[in-house]
Amino acid sequence: MPEIHVKIASSVGLHARPASVFVKAAAQHPGTVSIGRPGTDLVDARSMLSVLSLAIGHGEEVVLRTEGEGADKALTELSQLLVTDLDA
């Protein structure tokens, strides 16, 4: 179960448009994708409501974890989204 810690680059954090882009990308992967703050329970990254409920701001560190088929590929692709300003 690979995981990575990344800082959110989007200027508005993981809200509205950036969250939508991330959730849609997470839904494309066949395995499980989870996200959350370090030291807390992670939520389903395919759920817009769950991701928005985290209220993650710009520059905050998150844990991204993937499981199942294509887990490493998913981790790489999704972490790249998080370190990109998706609101630009």
N, CA, C and O atoms as a GROMACS GRO file, in nm:
protein
  352
    1MET      N    1   0.084  -0.116   0.000
    1MET     CA    2   0.000   0.000   0.000
    1MET      C    3   0.090   0.125   0.000
    1MET      O    4   0.128   0.175   0.106
    2PRO      N    5   0.124   0.173  -0.119
    2PRO     CA    6   0.210   0.290  -0.127
    2PRO      C    7   0.140   0.417  -0.079
    2PRO      O    8   0.020   0.434  -0.096
    3GLU      N    9   0.219   0.506  -0.020
    3GLU     CA   10   0.165   0.635   0.020
    3GLU      C   11   0.274   0.740   0.009
    3GLU      O   12   0.394   0.709   0.008
    4ILE      N   13   0.231   0.865   0.001
    4ILE     CA   14   0.323   0.976  -0.012
    4ILE      C   15   0.265   1.095   0.063
    4ILE      O   16   0.143   1.110   0.073
    5HIS      N   17   0.352   1.180   0.115
    5HIS     CA   18   0.311   1.305   0.177
    5HIS      C   19   0.343   1.417   0.077
    5HIS      O   20   0.455   1.425   0.026
    6VAL      N   21   0.245   1.501   0.049
    6VAL     CA   22   0.265   1.612  -0.044
    6VAL      C   23   0.201   1.738   0.012
    6VAL      O   24   0.110   1.732   0.094
    7LYS      N   25   0.250   1.853  -0.035
    7LYS     CA   26   0.190   1.981   0.003
    7LYS      C   27   0.100   2.028  -0.110
    7LYS      O   28   0.135   2.019  -0.228
    8ILE      N   29  -0.015   2.078  -0.073
    8ILE     CA   30  -0.114   2.124  -0.171
    8ILE      C   31  -0.067   2.255  -0.234
    8ILE      O   32  -0.041   2.353  -0.164
    9ALA      N   33  -0.057   2.257  -0.366
    9ALA     CA   34  -0.007   2.374  -0.437
    9ALA      C   35  -0.117   2.470  -0.481
    9ALA      O   36  -0.091   2.589  -0.501
   10SER      N   37  -0.240   2.422  -0.497
   10SER     CA   38  -0.346   2.509  -0.546
   10SER      C   39  -0.366   2.627  -0.452
   10SER      O   40  -0.371   2.612  -0.330
   11SER      N   41  -0.376   2.745  -0.510
   11SER     CA   42  -0.384   2.868  -0.432
   11SER      C   43  -0.505   2.874  -0.340
   11SER      O   44  -0.502   2.943  -0.239
   12VAL      N   45  -0.610   2.803  -0.375
   12VAL     CA   46  -0.730   2.800  -0.291
   12VAL      C   47  -0.738   2.671  -0.209
   12VAL      O   48  -0.840   2.644  -0.144
   13GLY      N   49  -0.633   2.592  -0.213
   13GLY     CA   50  -0.634   2.465  -0.142
   13GLY      C   51  -0.709   2.361  -0.222
   13GLY      O   52  -0.723   2.373  -0.343
   14LEU      N   53  -0.756   2.260  -0.154
   14LEU     CA   54  -0.829   2.152  -0.221
   14LEU      C   55  -0.979   2.176  -0.208
   14LEU      O   56  -1.052   2.101  -0.143
   15HIS      N   57  -1.023   2.284  -0.272
   15HIS     CA   58  -1.163   2.326  -0.266
   15HIS      C   59  -1.217   2.340  -0.407
   15HIS      O   60  -1.140   2.360  -0.502
   16ALA      N   61  -1.348   2.331  -0.423
   16ALA     CA   62  -1.421   2.354  -0.547
   16ALA      C   63  -1.352   2.293  -0.670
   16ALA      O   64  -1.345   2.171  -0.683
   17ARG      N   65  -1.302   2.377  -0.759
   17ARG     CA   66  -1.248   2.328  -0.886
   17ARG      C   67  -1.129   2.234  -0.866
   17ARG      O   68  -1.129   2.126  -0.924
   18PRO      N   69  -1.028   2.269  -0.787
   18PRO     CA   70  -0.916   2.176  -0.769
   18PRO      C   71  -0.961   2.040  -0.713
   18PRO      O   72  -0.910   1.936  -0.754
   19ALA      N   73  -1.054   2.042  -0.620
   19ALA     CA   74  -1.103   1.916  -0.563
   19ALA      C   75  -1.176   1.835  -0.669
   19ALA      O   76  -1.162   1.712  -0.674
   20SER      N   77  -1.252   1.901  -0.754
   20SER     CA   78  -1.325   1.832  -0.860
   20SER      C   79  -1.229   1.764  -0.957
   20SER      O   80  -1.251   1.650  -0.996
   21VAL      N   81  -1.125   1.834  -0.996
   21VAL     CA   82  -1.024   1.776  -1.087
   21VAL      C   83  -0.959   1.655  -1.021
   21VAL      O   84  -0.942   1.551  -1.085
   22PHE      N   85  -0.922   1.668  -0.894
   22PHE     CA   86  -0.856   1.560  -0.822
   22PHE      C   87  -0.949   1.439  -0.806
   22PHE      O   88  -0.908   1.326  -0.832
   23VAL      N   89  -1.072   1.461  -0.764
   23VAL     CA   90  -1.168   1.352  -0.742
   23VAL      C   91  -1.196   1.277  -0.873
   23VAL      O   92  -1.202   1.154  -0.874
   24LYS      N   93  -1.212   1.350  -0.982
   24LYS     CA   94  -1.236   1.285  -1.112
   24LYS      C   95  -1.117   1.200  -1.152
   24LYS      O   96  -1.134   1.089  -1.205
   25ALA      N   97  -0.996   1.249  -1.129
   25ALA     CA   98  -0.876   1.172  -1.161
   25ALA      C   99  -0.866   1.048  -1.072
   25ALA      O  100  -0.830   0.940  -1.120
   26ALA      N  101  -0.897   1.062  -0.944
   26ALA     CA  102  -0.893   0.948  -0.851
   26ALA      C  103  -0.993   0.840  -0.894
   26ALA      O  104  -0.966   0.721  -0.880
   27ALA      N  105  -1.107   0.882  -0.944
   27ALA     CA  106  -1.211   0.788  -0.986
   27ALA      C  107  -1.170   0.707  -1.109
   27ALA      O  108  -1.230   0.603  -1.137
   28GLN      N  109  -1.070   0.752  -1.182
   28GLN     CA  110  -1.023   0.681  -1.301
   28GLN      C  111  -0.938   0.558  -1.268
   28GLN      O  112  -0.916   0.473  -1.353
   29HIS      N  113  -0.892   0.549  -1.145
   29HIS     CA  114  -0.803   0.440  -1.106
   29HIS      C  115  -0.883   0.324  -1.046
   29HIS      O  116  -0.975   0.346  -0.968
   30PRO      N  117  -0.846   0.201  -1.083
   30PRO     CA  118  -0.924   0.084  -1.040
   30PRO      C  119  -0.912   0.048  -0.892
   30PRO      O  120  -1.001  -0.016  -0.837
   31GLY      N  121  -0.804   0.088  -0.828
   31GLY     CA  122  -0.783   0.053  -0.687
   31GLY      C  123  -0.844   0.156  -0.594
   31GLY      O  124  -0.917   0.245  -0.637
   32THR      N  125  -0.812   0.143  -0.467
   32THR     CA  126  -0.859   0.236  -0.364
   32THR      C  127  -0.764   0.354  -0.355
   32THR      O  128  -0.642   0.337  -0.358
   33VAL      N  129  -0.820   0.474  -0.345
   33VAL     CA  130  -0.739   0.596  -0.330
   33VAL      C  131  -0.793   0.670  -0.208
   33VAL      O  132  -0.913   0.697  -0.199
   34SER      N  133  -0.704   0.704  -0.114
   34SER     CA  134  -0.743   0.773   0.008
   34SER      C  135  -0.657   0.896   0.028
   34SER      O  136  -0.542   0.901  -0.017
   35ILE      N  137  -0.713   0.997   0.097
   35ILE     CA  138  -0.641   1.121   0.123
   35ILE      C  139  -0.680   1.174   0.260
   35ILE      O  140  -0.791   1.149   0.307
   36GLY      N  141  -0.590   1.246   0.323
   36GLY     CA  142  -0.620   1.308   0.452
   36GLY      C  143  -0.497   1.374   0.510
   36GLY      O  144  -0.389   1.370   0.451
   37ARG      N  145  -0.514   1.433   0.624
   37ARG     CA  146  -0.401   1.494   0.695
   37ARG      C  147  -0.320   1.386   0.765
   37ARG      O  148  -0.374   1.283   0.807
   38PRO      N  149  -0.189   1.408   0.777
   38PRO     CA  150  -0.107   1.310   0.850
   38PRO      C  151  -0.159   1.290   0.993
   38PRO      O  152  -0.194   1.386   1.061
   39GLY      N  153  -0.162   1.166   1.036
   39GLY     CA  154  -0.204   1.135   1.172
   39GLY      C  155  -0.354   1.128   1.193
   39GLY      O  156  -0.400   1.112   1.306
   40THR      N  157  -0.431   1.141   1.085
   40THR     CA  158  -0.577   1.132   1.096
   40THR      C  159  -0.628   1.020   1.006
   40THR      O  160  -0.553   0.965   0.925
   41ASP      N  161  -0.755   0.986   1.021
   41ASP     CA  162  -0.816   0.888   0.933
   41ASP      C  163  -0.826   0.946   0.792
   41ASP      O  164  -0.863   1.062   0.774
   42LEU      N  165  -0.791   0.865   0.694
   42LEU     CA  166  -0.800   0.909   0.556
   42LEU      C  167  -0.941   0.886   0.504
   42LEU      O  168  -1.014   0.801   0.554
   43VAL      N  169  -0.979   0.965   0.402
   43VAL     CA  170  -1.112   0.953   0.342
   43VAL      C  171  -1.099   0.904   0.198
   43VAL      O  172  -0.990   0.906   0.140
   44ASP      N  173  -1.210   0.862   0.142
   44ASP     CA  174  -1.215   0.814   0.004
   44ASP      C  175  -1.193   0.932  -0.090
   44ASP      O  176  -1.272   1.027  -0.092
   45ALA      N  177  -1.086   0.927  -0.167
   45ALA     CA  178  -1.052   1.036  -0.259
   45ALA      C  179  -1.145   1.041  -0.379
   45ALA      O  180  -1.136   1.135  -0.459
   46ARG      N  181  -1.233   0.944  -0.395
   46ARG     CA  182  -1.329   0.945  -0.505
   46ARG      C  183  -1.459   1.016  -0.468
   46ARG      O  184  -1.547   1.033  -0.552
   47SER      N  185  -1.470   1.057  -0.344
   47SER     CA  186  -1.590   1.122  -0.294
   47SER      C  187  -1.567   1.273  -0.280
   47SER      O  188  -1.489   1.317  -0.197
   48MET      N  189  -1.636   1.350  -0.363
   48MET     CA  190  -1.622   1.495  -0.359
   48MET      C  191  -1.656   1.549  -0.220
   48MET      O  192  -1.585   1.635  -0.168
   49LEU      N  193  -1.763   1.501  -0.162
   49LEU     CA  194  -1.804   1.548  -0.031
   49LEU      C  195  -1.698   1.518   0.075
   49LEU      O  196  -1.668   1.602   0.160
   50SER      N  197  -1.640   1.398   0.070
   50SER     CA  198  -1.537   1.362   0.166
   50SER      C  199  -1.413   1.449   0.151
   50SER      O  200  -1.355   1.493   0.250
   51VAL      N  201  -1.371   1.473   0.028
   51VAL     CA  202  -1.253   1.555   0.004
   51VAL      C  203  -1.278   1.699   0.047
   51VAL      O  204  -1.193   1.759   0.112
   52LEU      N  205  -1.394   1.754   0.013
   52LEU     CA  206  -1.426   1.891   0.054
   52LEU      C  207  -1.436   1.904   0.205
   52LEU      O  208  -1.402   2.008   0.261
   53SER      N  209  -1.485   1.799   0.271
   53SER     CA  210  -1.501   1.805   0.418
   53SER      C  211  -1.368   1.816   0.491
   53SER      O  212  -1.364   1.857   0.606
   54LEU      N  213  -1.259   1.779   0.425
   54LEU     CA  214  -1.127   1.792   0.485
   54LEU      C  215  -1.085   1.938   0.500
   54LEU      O  216  -1.003   1.971   0.586
   55ALA      N  217  -1.140   2.026   0.416
   55ALA     CA  218  -1.108   2.170   0.419
   55ALA      C  219  -0.957   2.194   0.418
   55ALA      O  220  -0.903   2.265   0.503
   56ILE      N  221  -0.891   2.133   0.323
   56ILE     CA  222  -0.746   2.143   0.312
   56ILE      C  223  -0.708   2.271   0.238
   56ILE      O  224  -0.756   2.297   0.128
   57GLY      N  225  -0.621   2.349   0.300
   57GLY     CA  226  -0.580   2.477   0.244
   57GLY      C  227  -0.448   2.469   0.169
   57GLY      O  228  -0.378   2.368   0.172
   58HIS      N  229  -0.417   2.579   0.102
   58HIS     CA  230  -0.291   2.593   0.028
   58HIS      C  231  -0.172   2.570   0.121
   58HIS      O  232  -0.167   2.625   0.231
   59GLY      N  233  -0.077   2.490   0.076
   59GLY     CA  234   0.045   2.467   0.152
   59GLY      C  235   0.034   2.361   0.260
   59GLY      O  236   0.134   2.326   0.322
   60GLU      N  237  -0.086   2.309   0.284
   60GLU     CA  238  -0.102   2.205   0.386
   60GLU      C  239  -0.049   2.071   0.334
   60GLU      O  240  -0.056   2.043   0.214
   61GLU      N  241   0.003   1.992   0.424
   61GLU     CA  242   0.053   1.860   0.389
   61GLU      C  243  -0.060   1.758   0.401
   61GLU      O  244  -0.138   1.759   0.497
   62VAL      N  245  -0.067   1.670   0.302
   62VAL     CA  246  -0.164   1.561   0.305
   62VAL      C  247  -0.094   1.429   0.280
   62VAL      O  248   0.017   1.424   0.226
   63VAL      N  249  -0.161   1.323   0.320
   63VAL     CA  250  -0.116   1.187   0.291
   63VAL      C  251  -0.205   1.135   0.178
   63VAL      O  252  -0.328   1.144   0.186
   64LEU      N  253  -0.143   1.082   0.076
   64LEU     CA  254  -0.214   1.020  -0.034
   64LEU      C  255  -0.174   0.873  -0.035
   64LEU      O  256  -0.056   0.841  -0.039
   65ARG      N  257  -0.274   0.785  -0.030
   65ARG     CA  258  -0.247   0.640  -0.024
   65ARG      C  259  -0.328   0.570  -0.132
   65ARG      O  260  -0.445   0.602  -0.155
   66THR      N  261  -0.264   0.474  -0.198
   66THR     CA  262  -0.333   0.396  -0.301
   66THR      C  263  -0.316   0.247  -0.271
   66THR      O  264  -0.218   0.205  -0.210
   67GLU      N  265  -0.413   0.170  -0.316
   67GLU     CA  266  -0.409   0.024  -0.299
   67GLU      C  267  -0.465  -0.040  -0.424
   67GLU      O  268  -0.546   0.019  -0.496
   68GLY      N  269  -0.422  -0.162  -0.450
   68GLY     CA  270  -0.479  -0.240  -0.559
   68GLY      C  271  -0.404  -0.225  -0.689
   68GLY      O  272  -0.291  -0.176  -0.693
   69GLU      N  273  -0.470  -0.267  -0.794
   69GLU     CA  274  -0.412  -0.266  -0.928
   69GLU      C  275  -0.370  -0.124  -0.968
   69GLU      O  276  -0.449  -0.030  -0.957
   70GLY      N  277  -0.248  -0.110  -1.014
   70GLY     CA  278  -0.200   0.020  -1.060
   70GLY      C  279  -0.175   0.121  -0.950
   70GLY      O  280  -0.177   0.241  -0.975
   71ALA      N  281  -0.152   0.073  -0.828
   71ALA     CA  282  -0.137   0.163  -0.713
   71ALA      C  283  -0.021   0.260  -0.729
   71ALA      O  284  -0.035   0.379  -0.698
   72ASP      N  285   0.092   0.212  -0.776
   72ASP     CA  286   0.208   0.300  -0.792
   72ASP      C  287   0.184   0.406  -0.898
   72ASP      O  288   0.219   0.523  -0.879
   73LYS      N  289   0.124   0.367  -1.008
   73LYS     CA  290   0.093   0.461  -1.115
   73LYS      C  291  -0.005   0.566  -1.066
   73LYS      O  292   0.012   0.686  -1.092
   74ALA      N  293  -0.108   0.522  -0.995
   74ALA     CA  294  -0.208   0.615  -0.941
   74ALA      C  295  -0.144   0.713  -0.845
   74ALA      O  296  -0.173   0.832  -0.849
   75LEU      N  297  -0.057   0.664  -0.758
   75LEU     CA  298   0.010   0.750  -0.661
   75LEU      C  299   0.091   0.858  -0.731
   75LEU      O  300   0.088   0.975  -0.692
   76THR      N  301   0.164   0.820  -0.833
   76THR     CA  302   0.244   0.915  -0.908
   76THR      C  303   0.157   1.020  -0.976
   76THR      O  304   0.183   1.140  -0.964
   77GLU      N  305   0.055   0.977  -1.048
   77GLU     CA  306  -0.032   1.070  -1.121
   77GLU      C  307  -0.108   1.163  -1.029
   77GLU      O  308  -0.116   1.283  -1.054
   78LEU      N  309  -0.164   1.109  -0.923
   78LEU     CA  310  -0.246   1.191  -0.834
   78LEU      C  311  -0.160   1.286  -0.750
   78LEU      O  312  -0.202   1.399  -0.722
   79SER      N  313  -0.042   1.243  -0.710
   79SER     CA  314   0.044   1.333  -0.634
   79SER      C  315   0.090   1.449  -0.721
   79SER      O  316   0.108   1.560  -0.671
   80GLN      N  317   0.108   1.425  -0.850
   80GLN     CA  318   0.145   1.534  -0.942
   80GLN      C  319   0.033   1.637  -0.952
   80GLN      O  320   0.060   1.757  -0.964
   81LEU      N  321  -0.089   1.593  -0.947
   81LEU     CA  322  -0.202   1.688  -0.947
   81LEU      C  323  -0.199   1.776  -0.823
   81LEU      O  324  -0.222   1.897  -0.831
   82LEU      N  325  -0.170   1.716  -0.708
   82LEU     CA  326  -0.173   1.790  -0.583
   82LEU      C  327  -0.062   1.893  -0.573
   82LEU      O  328  -0.078   1.995  -0.506
   83VAL      N  329   0.051   1.869  -0.638
   83VAL     CA  330   0.161   1.965  -0.633
   83VAL      C  331   0.156   2.064  -0.750
   83VAL      O  332   0.252   2.138  -0.774
   84THR      N  333   0.043   2.066  -0.820
   84THR     CA  334   0.019   2.160  -0.929
   84THR      C  335  -0.093   2.254  -0.888
   84THR      O  336  -0.189   2.211  -0.824
   85ASP      N  337  -0.083   2.382  -0.924
   85ASP     CA  338  -0.190   2.476  -0.893
   85ASP      C  339  -0.305   2.453  -0.989
   85ASP      O  340  -0.306   2.506  -1.100
   86LEU      N  341  -0.402   2.373  -0.948
   86LEU     CA  342  -0.515   2.336  -1.032
   86LEU      C  343  -0.617   2.448  -1.048
   86LEU      O  344  -0.712   2.435  -1.125
   87ASP      N  345  -0.597   2.555  -0.976
   87ASP     CA  346  -0.690   2.669  -0.985
   87ASP      C  347  -0.640   2.774  -1.082
   87ASP      O  348  -0.707   2.875  -1.106
   88ALA      N  349  -0.523   2.752  -1.138
   88ALA     CA  350  -0.463   2.853  -1.229
   88ALA      C  351  -0.526   2.848  -1.365
   88ALA      O  352  -0.488   2.925  -1.454
   0.00000   0.00000   0.00000
